[in-house]
């Protein structure tokens, strides 16, 4: 997405708000129920619009060893409108995960093993982020989100000057396939001096038609739908048409698409997770309105939810997977003492939610490709990692792999590392291909849409290699 020059001038020339120069004021002494650790945590607010009193909430987790020498990694979850703190930090690759009884357990595959990780709830209206002028929530879009994220960074680096000039990376998943490259592009176009080195996007939405239309192929190839339903979907009403119907309410395709969507729903059943077709679901005995893990990219009647604890639905310890971690996170972040420890507050909402219940995002932005923005970054010398958990049916790996391959071909990039398996602990961890030593595609074997949740060790190995600028390990 390109941004009007007038908007760039506003971003560059807006006077920074007066914010606390002492980051110690936002240091977290300890989170309720957390084990003892040797690293620092910070959390608080950065104002991005002083006039409208709009502020974004952040959670910073420093590395346990030599934080001053480690890079800064910014993380966004997608949605659009879902919490990077509630999903990325507490369910995927943060240092802790909520457990039974309101306690926190260590995540030994936390990404703060390799970087100082900054989680931001964006745009305003997501999680603890807010706008005092509630008219802002009526039509949030990609342009506004990118501008606010840039302003956040400008003001955050003023409050944390020790990170200015540090190697800086931006990462995220799902709809962050819009957030991340758009912010990176705006940083370059605005001349912001942030020492941006690279971006990493997982299971990203970058090319709506291809990414969404690959869903039927994935479901069929994994045995979730029949031959007849797959052929009918491809010939009559493809998956992107169904999504457009849900978002734009096209009356001329409603009956046909609804019939096919019902067929798909009947064959797949409600008892699987379309974000990970291999994982067991979190069974529900109660309120079906509470989200289990993460808000889908679109509202979906087959979305699953639960109140049941992982003790009632056990998983092998070796998998390190708790299918009910979402509800535990919801309960944890809604505790008053947790919010006080995080220096967080609820503004205009009754509860913290995984995905926004107040902001209305312009969902037509989903249809706008961002793969060309990724190309702009590559041409500008920014390293790019695109990865896929290969058990995600929402944005399937075969679509993302083709997105990257076609981009490389259109840009005239050469394959510098042919398609091959990469390894962790002598096991195949996924497959990868590298173009011009600057654009990397990789799969995470057994990974979900939220790959660091379902494949924490392999996800950490992937991001470790990327931050170090090294190829993924061979056998």
C-alpha positions in Angstrom: 0.0 0.0 0.0 1.3 3.5 -0.9 0.6 6.4 1.4 -0.1 9.9 0.2 2.8 12.3 0.7 0.6 14.7 2.7 0.0 11.9 5.2 3.8 11.2 5.4 4.4 14.9 6.2 1.9 14.7 9.0 3.6 11.7 10.4 7.1 13.3 10.2 6.2 16.7 11.3 3.7 16.0 14.2 5.3 17.2 17.4 6.0 14.3 19.7 3.8 14.2 22.8 5.5 14.8 26.2 6.1 11.4 27.6 8.0 10.1 30.6 11.7 9.9 29.8 12.2 7.4 32.5 11.3 3.9 31.3 11.7 2.6 34.9 8.2 4.0 35.6 6.8 1.2 33.4 9.0 -1.6 34.7 7.0 -4.6 35.9 8.1 -5.8 39.3 6.4 -9.2 38.9 3.3 -10.6 37.3 0.9 -12.4 39.6 1.7 -16.1 39.7 4.9 -15.9 37.7 8.0 -17.9 38.5 11.2 -16.1 39.4 13.1 -15.0 36.3 16.3 -13.0 35.6 15.0 -10.7 32.8 13.2 -7.4 33.0 9.6 -6.7 31.8 8.0 -3.4 31.0 4.5 -2.4 30.1 2.5 0.8 29.6 1.0 3.2 27.1 2.4 5.3 24.3 0.2 8.2 23.1 0.0 8.3 19.3 -2.6 11.1 19.0 -2.6 13.7 21.8 -5.6 15.6 20.5 -7.9 12.5 20.5 -6.1 10.9 23.4 -5.4 7.8 21.5 -2.8 5.4 23.0 -1.4 2.0 22.3 -0.5 -0.5 25.0 2.8 -2.4 24.9 4.5 -5.2 26.7 8.3 -5.4 26.5 10.2 -8.6 27.5 14.0 -8.2 27.6 16.4 -11.1 27.1 17.7 -12.8 30.1 21.4 -12.7 29.0 23.1 -9.6 27.5 19.9 -7.6 26.6 22.1 -4.6 25.6 23.6 -6.6 22.8 20.5 -8.3 21.5 18.2 -6.9 18.7 14.7 -5.5 19.2 11.9 -7.5 17.7 8.4 -5.9 17.3 5.4 -8.4 17.1 1.9 -7.9 15.8 -1.0 -10.4 15.8 -3.6 -10.1 13.1 -7.3 -10.3 13.1 -7.6 -7.5 12.0 -8.1 -6.4 15.6 -6.6 -9.1 17.8 -4.2 -8.7 20.7 -0.5 -9.2 20.4 -0.2 -9.3 24.1 -3.0 -11.8 24.7 -2.1 -14.1 21.8 1.5 -13.5 20.8 2.9 -13.0 24.3 0.8 -15.2 26.5 -0.2 -18.0 24.1 2.7 -18.2 21.6 6.2 -17.1 22.2 6.3 -14.9 25.3 8.1 -16.0 28.4 5.0 -17.3 30.3 1.8 -19.1 29.6 -1.2 -19.1 31.9 -1.8 -22.4 33.7 -4.4 -23.9 36.1 -5.2 -22.0 39.2 -4.2 -18.6 37.8 -0.5 -19.2 37.8 2.1 -18.7 35.0 4.5 -21.3 33.8 7.7 -20.7 31.9 7.8 -21.1 28.1 11.3 -22.3 27.5 10.9 -21.6 23.8 10.2 -18.0 24.3 11.6 -15.7 21.7 13.2 -13.5 24.3 15.9 -16.2 24.3 17.1 -14.4 21.2 15.7 -10.9 21.2 14.2 -8.2 23.3 10.5 -8.6 22.2 8.1 -5.7 22.0 4.4 -6.7 21.8 2.0 -3.9 20.8 -1.8 -4.0 20.9 -2.8 -2.3 17.7 -4.9 -0.5 16.4 -6.5 1.5 19.3 -9.5 -0.4 20.5 -7.6 -3.7 20.7 -6.9 -5.2 24.1 -5.9 -2.4 26.5 -5.2 0.2 23.7 -7.8 2.9 23.5 -9.1 6.2 22.0 -10.8 8.6 24.3 -12.6 10.0 21.1 -14.7 6.9 20.4 -15.6 8.2 16.9 -12.1 6.8 15.9 -13.5 3.3 16.2 -16.1 3.7 13.5 -13.8 3.1 10.5 -10.3 1.9 11.3 -8.2 0.9 8.3 -4.7 -0.1 7.2 -3.5 3.5 6.5 -4.5 4.7 10.0 -3.0 1.6 11.6 0.3 2.0 9.9 0.5 5.7 10.8 -0.3 5.1 14.4 2.2 2.2 14.6 4.9 4.6 13.2 4.0 7.3 15.7 4.1 4.7 18.4 7.7 3.7 17.5 8.9 7.4 17.3 7.5 8.0 20.8 8.5 4.6 22.3 12.2 5.2 21.2 12.1 8.5 23.1 11.0 6.7 26.2 13.5 3.9 25.6 16.5 5.6 24.1 18.7 2.6 24.9 17.1 0.8 22.0 17.6 3.6 19.4 20.1 2.4 16.8 19.7 -1.3 17.9 19.2 -3.8 15.1 15.4 -3.7 14.6 13.0 -6.3 13.2 9.3 -6.3 12.7 7.3 -9.6 12.8 3.8 -10.9 13.0 1.3 -13.4 11.7 -2.0 -13.7 9.8 -3.4 -10.2 9.0 0.0 -8.9 10.1 0.8 -9.7 6.5 -0.7 -6.2 6.1 0.5 -4.6 9.3 4.1 -5.6 9.1 5.1 -4.7 5.5 3.0 -1.6 5.5 4.7 -0.3 8.7 8.1 -1.2 7.3 7.4 0.6 4.1 6.2 3.7 5.9 9.4 3.7 8.0 11.5 3.7 4.8 9.3 6.3 3.0 9.3 8.6 6.1 13.1 8.5 6.5 12.7 7.3 10.1 16.1 6.3 11.5 15.2 3.0 13.2 17.9 0.7 11.8 15.3 -1.7 10.3 17.1 -4.9 9.3 14.2 -7.2 8.4 10.7 -8.4 8.7 9.2 -11.9 9.4 5.6 -12.8 8.6 3.9 -16.1 9.4 0.9 -17.6 7.6 0.3 -14.1 6.3 -2.5 -12.6 4.2 -0.7 -11.0 1.4 -2.7 -11.9 -1.7 -6.4 -12.4 -0.9 -7.6 -14.3 -3.9 -4.9 -16.9 -3.9 -4.5 -17.2 -0.2 -8.2 -17.7 0.5 -8.9 -19.8 -2.6 -6.3 -22.4 -1.5 -8.5 -23.3 1.5 -10.6 -25.8 -0.5 -7.6 -27.5 -1.9 -6.1 -27.8 1.5 -9.3 -29.2 3.0 -9.7 -31.7 0.2 -6.0 -32.8 0.2 -6.2 -33.5 3.9 -9.3 -35.5 3.7 -11.7 -33.0 5.3 -14.1 -32.6 2.4 -15.2 -34.9 -0.4 -14.2 -35.0 -4.0 -17.7 -33.8 -5.0 -17.7 -30.8 -2.6 -14.2 -29.8 -3.7 -15.1 -29.8 -7.4 -18.3 -27.9 -6.7 -16.4 -25.3 -4.7 -13.9 -24.8 -7.5 -16.5 -24.6 -10.2 -19.4 -22.8 -8.6 -18.5 -20.6 -5.6 -14.9 -20.5 -4.5 -13.7 -19.7 -1.1 -12.9 -16.0 -1.8 -16.5 -15.5 -3.0 -17.7 -16.9 0.3 -15.6 -14.5 2.2 -16.7 -11.6 0.1 -20.3 -12.6 0.7 -19.7 -12.6 4.4 -17.9 -9.3 4.4 -19.8 -7.4 1.7 -23.1 -9.3 1.6 -23.4 -9.8 -2.1 -27.0 -10.7 -2.7 -26.5 -12.4 -6.1 -24.2 -15.2 -4.7 -25.7 -15.6 -1.3 -27.9 -18.7 -1.9 -25.3 -20.6 -3.9 -22.4 -19.9 -1.6 -24.4 -20.5 1.5 -25.4 -24.0 0.2 -21.7 -24.9 -0.5 -20.6 -23.4 2.8 -23.1 -25.6 4.5 -21.8 -28.6 2.6 -18.3 -27.9 3.8 -19.4 -27.4 7.4 -21.3 -30.7 7.4 -18.4 -32.6 6.1 -15.7 -31.1 8.2 -17.9 -31.0 11.3 -17.6 -28.4 14.0 -15.2 -30.6 16.0 -11.9 -29.6 14.4 -9.7 -26.4 14.5 -9.4 -24.9 11.0 -6.3 -23.1 12.3 -4.6 -26.5 12.9 -6.3 -29.5 11.4 -4.2 -31.9 13.4 -4.6 -30.6 16.9 -7.2 -31.7 19.4 -9.8 -29.0 20.3 -10.6 -27.5 23.7 -13.9 -29.2 24.5 -16.6 -27.0 25.9 -19.1 -27.6 28.6 -20.2 -24.0 28.9 -20.3 -20.6 27.4 -19.7 -21.0 23.6 -19.2 -17.2 23.2 -15.8 -17.3 24.9 -12.9 -17.7 22.5 -10.6 -20.6 22.9 -7.4 -19.1 21.4 -7.7 -16.5 18.7 -10.2 -14.6 16.6 -10.4 -15.9 13.0 -9.4 -13.7 10.1 -13.2 -13.6 9.4 -16.1 -14.4 11.6 -16.9 -18.1 11.1 -19.7 -20.2 12.4 -17.3 -23.1 12.8 -15.1 -21.2 15.2 -14.5 -23.3 18.3 -14.4 -22.2 22.0 -14.2 -23.6 25.4 -14.1 -23.3 29.2 -12.6 -26.7 29.8 -9.2 -27.0 31.4 -6.3 -28.9 29.8 -6.4 -31.4 32.7 -9.7 -32.6 31.3 -8.3 -32.7 27.7 -4.7 -33.8 28.3 -1.9 -33.5 25.7 1.4 -35.3 25.7 3.9 -33.2 27.5 6.4 -33.5 24.6 4.0 -31.5 22.4 3.9 -28.6 24.9 0.4 -27.8 23.6 -2.5 -26.6 25.7 -5.6 -26.3 23.5 -7.4 -24.4 26.3 -4.7 -21.7 26.8 -6.9 -19.1 25.2 -9.5 -19.2 27.9 -6.9 -19.2 30.6 -5.3 -16.1 29.0 -8.7 -14.4 28.9 -9.3 -15.1 32.6 -5.8 -14.1 33.6 -5.7 -10.7 31.8 -9.1 -9.9 33.2 -7.9 -10.1 36.8 -7.6 -6.7 38.5 -4.2 -7.5 40.1 -2.8 -8.6 36.7 -3.9 -5.4 35.1 -2.4 -3.3 37.9 0.9 -5.2 37.5 0.8 -4.5 33.8 0.0 -0.8 34.3 -3.0 -1.5 32.1 -6.5 -0.1 32.3 -9.9 -0.7 30.6 -11.1 2.3 28.8 -14.7 2.2 27.7 -15.0 -1.6 27.8 -16.0 -4.0 30.5 -13.4 -6.6 29.9 -10.2 -7.3 28.1 -11.0 -9.3 25.0 -8.8 -11.4 22.7 -10.1 -9.4 19.7 -11.7 -6.0 19.7 -15.3 -5.6 20.6 -15.4 -1.9 20.0 -13.4 -1.0 16.9 -14.9 -1.5 13.4 -12.2 -2.3 10.9 -12.7 -1.6 7.2 -12.7 -5.3 6.0 -12.4 -4.3 2.4 -8.7 -3.8 3.2 -8.4 -7.6 3.2 -8.8 -7.6 -0.6 -5.9 -5.2 -1.1 -2.7 -7.2 -2.0 0.4 -6.5 0.1 2.8 -8.8 -1.7 4.1 -5.9 -3.8 4.9 -4.1 -0.5 7.1 -7.1 0.4 8.8 -6.6 -3.0 9.4 -3.0 -2.2 11.2 -4.0 1.0 13.3 -6.5 -0.8 14.4 -4.0 -3.4 15.3 -1.6 -0.5 17.6 -4.2 1.0 15.4 -5.3 3.9 15.7 -9.0 4.6 12.3 -10.8 4.5 11.3 -14.2 6.0 7.9 -15.6 5.1 7.0 -18.8 6.9 4.0 -21.1 7.1 2.8 -23.5 9.7 1.8 -26.3 7.3 -1.3 -27.5 9.1 -3.2 -24.3 8.8 -6.3 -24.4 6.5 -7.1 -20.7 6.8 -4.0 -19.4 4.9 -2.5 -22.6 3.6 1.2 -23.0 3.0 0.8 -23.8 -0.7 -0.7 -20.4 -1.4 2.0 -18.6 0.6 4.8 -20.6 -1.1 3.4 -19.6 -4.5 3.0 -16.0 -3.4 6.8 -15.8 -2.6 7.9 -17.8 -5.6 5.9 -15.6 -8.0 7.2 -12.5 -6.3 10.8 -13.7 -6.7 10.2 -14.5 -10.4 8.6 -11.2 -11.1 11.6 -9.4 -9.5 14.1 -11.5 -11.3 15.6 -12.9 -8.1 17.7 -16.0 -8.3 17.5 -19.1 -6.1 20.5 -19.0 -3.8 19.4 -22.0 -1.7 17.3 -24.6 -3.5 14.1 -26.0 -2.0 15.3 -28.4 0.8 14.4 -29.7 4.2 15.7 -27.9 7.3 16.3 -29.6 10.6 16.0 -29.3 14.4 17.4 -32.0 16.8 18.1 -34.3 13.8 14.4 -34.2 12.7 13.0 -32.5 9.7 11.5 -29.2 11.0 10.2 -28.0 7.6 11.2 -27.0 4.1 12.8 -23.8 2.8 14.0 -21.9 -0.3 16.0 -18.7 -0.4 16.2 -16.1 -3.2 19.2 -13.7 -3.6 20.1 -14.3 0.1 17.4 -11.7 1.1 14.0 -13.4 0.6 13.4 -16.6 2.5 10.4 -18.9 2.5 10.1 -21.7 5.1 7.5 -24.1 6.4 7.2 -25.3 10.0 6.3 -29.0 10.0 3.3 -29.7 12.1 2.8 -25.9 12.6 -0.6 -24.2 12.9 -1.8 -20.8 11.9 -0.2 -19.7 15.2 3.0 -21.8 14.6 4.8 -20.7 17.8 1.9 -22.1 19.9 1.8 -25.5 18.2 5.5 -25.8 17.3 7.4 -23.7 19.8 10.8 -25.3 19.4 10.9 -25.2 15.6 9.5 -21.6 15.6 12.3 -20.5 17.9 14.9 -22.2 15.8 13.5 -20.4 12.7 13.5 -17.0 14.2 17.0 -17.6 15.8 18.5 -18.3 12.4 16.7 -15.3 10.8 17.9 -12.8 13.4 21.4 -14.2 13.1 21.4 -13.9 9.3 22.2 -17.6 9.0 20.7 -20.3 6.8 18.3 -22.8 8.4 20.1 -25.8 9.7 20.8 -28.8 7.5 20.8 -32.4 8.6 
